[in-house]
C-alpha cells in the first residue's frame, strides 16, 4: 500500500507517467499497474487517463491528500526507529527564497555541529515552489516569506524581519544620501528579480503605493546576476539589508536605507505540519527556535 501511495505522490509531482516511474525507480508499466491496483482496492477512479496524464479525479485528489499524510507518517516512523538505533542521521532537504539564501548557514552550521551525521541539500527556489514541494514531501524545510501569500499546511517559525536598501553608485544619484524614499527609488532605472519571485512582488507593491510603476532595465532570478551588475557601479537595485551586507559591496557602491515608509517583511522557517514530525525535522525546528532571537537581533542591527 505504501509503495502504491508513493506512486500517487510521484504522479502529482511529475504530472507524467514516465517521469513518475523514473522517479520511483520502476518501469512505467509497474507504476501504472500499481495505480490501477490501488483504484481497484478503493473502488474508485483516481487518475484521469488519456494519451497522457490528465490529472486526478476528485476522489484522486482526496486520496492524494491522504497519501501525503500516510507516506509522511511512514517515513517519520522509519526515521525515528533509525534514530533510536544509531542517533540522528539522514539528509535534510531544504530550499530558500533567493533573498534568504545567505541566512541558511546560520541554521545549518550549528545544527551540523550538534548532529554531525546529518547531511544537507539546499536549493534556491520561489516561495510558491517551496510550498508545493513541502506539500508533496519533496522538502523537509523552507526559508521563505511568512506574510502576504498562502503558505498551505505548514508549521511556521518567524526568524527575522527583512528591511530594504537601495544599492547604487556612491557618486551617482542618491549615492550621497543617508536615506531615500520609495517614490524617489521609483524614478531611477533598476535591475530586479523576476516577477515570479515574491521579493519582486513585494517591491512592485511598495513602488506602486508610492506612485511609481516598476519598469526594470534588467530582470533575473539570480541574486548573483543582480549583485555583479550593481558592483560595476553602473546599475542600481533594491535588496534586503542582510543580503547587501553579505555581498561586501565595494567602496564604489552604497546601500542606502529606503524609508517613507520604512517597510519590513517576515522571513521564517516552514516545515510540514504533522504530528509527530520526523526526528530530523523536529530537531532542526528546535535548533531554529533557539537561534531565532539572536538572528532577529543581528539582522535588525544592520
Number of C-alpha atoms within 10 A of each C-alpha: 13 11 13 19 20 21 25 26 24 23 25 18 18 15 16 16 20 19 16 24 20 14 15 17 11 13 16 17 11 13 25 18 13 19 21 17 14 19 17 12 10 12 9 13 17 23 20 13 12 8 5 11 16 12 17 20 15 13 14 19 16 12 18 21 13 13 22 18 19 16 18 19 17 14 14 20 16 12 19 18 12 15 16 10 9 9 15 19 16 14 13 17 18 25 27 26 23 23 25 19 18 15 17 15 10 13 19 20 12 15 18 14 10 13 16 12 13 17 13 11 10 16 13 19 22 18 24 17 15 26 25 16 18 24 23 20 19 16 20 21 27 28 28 30 26 19 11 10 10 11 20 14 14 16 14 21 18 19 24 21 20 21 21 22 22 26 27 26 23 18 12 15 12 19 19 13 12 11 15 18 17 22 20 14 22 20 14 16 15 22 20 28 25 16 15 14 19 21 24 19 14 14 19 19 15 19 20 14 13 17 14 17 15 20 15 16 12 16 16 15 18 15 16 12 15 22 21 13 16 24 21 14 19 12 22 29 22 25 26 22 24 22 22 20 14 10 13 10 16 13 10 16 23 26 25 22 20 22 15 11 13 11 13 13 17 17 23 21 26 26 24 25 15 14 11 13 19 22 21 20 18 14 16 22 22 11 16 22 16 11 15 19 13 13 18 17 13 12 19 14 9 10
